[in-house]
Structure formats: C-alpha cells, structure tokens
Amino acid sequence: MARVNVEIGNRPFDVACEPGQEGFLTAAAALLDAEATELSAQIGRLPEQRMLLMAGLMLADKMASLKLQLAQAEEKLAQQPEPAAGHDAAGLDAESLSILNRLVERSEDLAALGR
C-alpha cells in the first residue's frame, strides 16, 4: 500500500491507497479540500467529521448537476440528425456546444489535478 499525505480543510490526513493511485487520490483530495475551504469561509471552523460530511455532500451535489447536464447534452445530441460524411460539430446548436465545452473544461481540470 502506498501512503499519501493530503490536506483537507487545513487539516492533514495520511491516507493509504493502491500503488499507482496516488495522483488520483491527490486529485480527489484537492476537490474535497476546495469544498471544505469554501465551507469554512462561509460558516467558520467545523468539527472534522461535520466538515468532511458537508464538503462531501457539496461535491456530490456538483457531480449530480454535471451528470444531469451530461445526460441533457447526450439527449440533445441523440435528437440531432446524423451528420453527412465529412461534417463536424457545426450542426450543433450554441447551447449544446456550450454544455459540451464546459464538460470538456471540467474534465481537463480534473485530469490536470490527477497529474
């Protein structure tokens, strides 16, 4: 088992993970830390368990929202007529492209955190 030291809500944690998963663990901890930091700024210092619970719930809410946006974008794409050979995304409406671009940006941000 590999061990990673992370900081969430200005509190240190020593976490075990499978070898090779350190980057993913660090990225996940950074997302949780961002929520904990936002929570601390709004409410102030909380007991560790409550801070982790609230930060996790905030992160889960954001993930659920992204899943819904992705499902809506996929539904819109499925309703689009098949493009003729040689055509690209020019047939998508502006809202669909905007949603897809935001999803790509967030995916790239998450990937960058994992490096």
C-alpha positions as CSV (number, residue, x, y, z in Angstrom):
1,M,0.0,0.0,0.0
2,A,1.2,3.5,-0.9
3,R,0.6,6.3,1.6
4,V,-0.3,9.9,0.6
5,N,-0.4,12.9,2.9
6,V,-3.2,15.3,1.9
7,E,-4.7,18.4,3.5
8,I,-8.4,18.9,3.6
9,G,-9.9,22.0,5.3
10,N,-6.5,22.9,6.7
11,R,-6.3,19.5,8.4
12,P,-3.6,16.9,7.5
13,F,-4.6,13.3,6.6
14,D,-2.4,10.3,6.0
15,V,-4.3,8.1,3.5
16,A,-3.4,4.6,2.1
17,C,-4.1,3.7,-1.5
18,E,-3.1,1.2,-4.1
19,P,0.3,1.8,-5.7
20,G,-0.1,4.0,-8.8
21,Q,-3.3,5.6,-7.5
22,E,-1.5,8.4,-5.6
23,G,-2.3,11.0,-8.3
24,F,-6.0,10.2,-8.3
25,L,-6.1,10.3,-4.5
26,T,-4.4,13.7,-4.5
27,A,-6.8,15.0,-7.1
28,A,-9.8,13.8,-5.2
29,A,-8.5,15.3,-2.0
30,A,-7.9,18.6,-3.8
31,L,-11.6,18.6,-4.9
32,L,-12.7,17.8,-1.4
33,D,-10.3,20.5,0.0
34,A,-11.8,23.1,-2.3
35,E,-15.3,22.4,-1.0
36,A,-14.1,22.3,2.7
37,T,-12.3,25.7,2.2
38,E,-15.4,27.2,0.7
39,L,-17.5,25.8,3.6
40,S,-15.0,27.2,6.2
41,A,-15.1,30.6,4.6
42,Q,-19.0,30.6,4.8
43,I,-19.5,29.0,8.2
44,G,-16.2,29.1,10.0
45,R,-14.4,26.2,11.6
46,L,-16.4,23.0,12.0
47,P,-15.6,19.7,13.7
48,E,-13.7,17.4,11.4
49,Q,-16.5,14.9,10.8
50,R,-19.0,17.6,10.0
51,M,-16.6,19.5,7.7
52,L,-15.8,16.3,5.8
53,L,-19.5,15.3,5.6
54,M,-20.6,18.7,4.4
55,A,-17.8,19.1,1.9
56,G,-18.5,15.6,0.5
57,L,-22.2,16.4,0.1
58,M,-21.4,19.7,-1.7
59,L,-19.1,17.8,-4.0
60,A,-21.7,15.1,-4.6
61,D,-24.2,17.9,-5.4
62,K,-21.9,19.3,-8.0
63,M,-21.3,15.9,-9.5
64,A,-25.0,15.2,-9.7
65,S,-25.5,18.5,-11.5
66,L,-22.8,17.6,-14.0
67,K,-24.3,14.2,-14.6
68,L,-27.7,15.8,-15.4
69,Q,-26.0,18.3,-17.8
70,L,-24.2,15.5,-19.5
71,A,-27.4,13.5,-19.8
72,Q,-29.2,16.5,-21.3
73,A,-26.4,17.1,-23.7
74,E,-26.4,13.5,-24.8
75,E,-30.1,13.6,-25.3
76,K,-29.8,16.7,-27.5
77,L,-27.1,15.0,-29.5
78,A,-29.2,11.9,-29.9
79,Q,-32.0,14.0,-31.3
80,Q,-29.8,15.7,-33.9
81,P,-29.9,14.2,-37.3
82,E,-26.9,12.2,-38.3
83,P,-24.4,14.5,-40.0
84,A,-23.4,13.8,-43.6
85,A,-20.0,12.3,-44.1
86,G,-17.2,14.9,-43.7
87,H,-19.2,17.2,-41.5
88,D,-18.1,18.2,-37.9
89,A,-19.9,19.7,-34.9
90,A,-21.1,22.7,-37.0
91,G,-24.6,21.3,-36.8
92,L,-24.9,21.6,-33.0
93,D,-26.8,24.5,-31.5
94,A,-24.9,27.0,-29.4
95,E,-26.4,25.7,-26.1
96,S,-25.3,22.1,-26.8
97,L,-21.8,23.3,-27.8
98,S,-21.6,25.4,-24.6
99,I,-22.5,22.5,-22.4
100,L,-20.1,20.2,-24.1
101,N,-17.3,22.8,-23.9
102,R,-17.9,23.2,-20.1
103,L,-17.9,19.4,-19.6
104,V,-14.6,19.2,-21.5
105,E,-13.1,22.0,-19.5
106,R,-14.1,20.4,-16.2
107,S,-12.8,17.0,-17.4
108,E,-9.4,18.6,-18.3
109,D,-9.3,20.3,-14.9
110,L,-9.9,17.0,-13.1
111,A,-7.3,15.3,-15.3
112,A,-4.8,18.1,-14.5
113,L,-5.4,17.6,-10.8
114,G,-4.6,13.9,-11.2
115,R,-1.1,14.5,-12.7
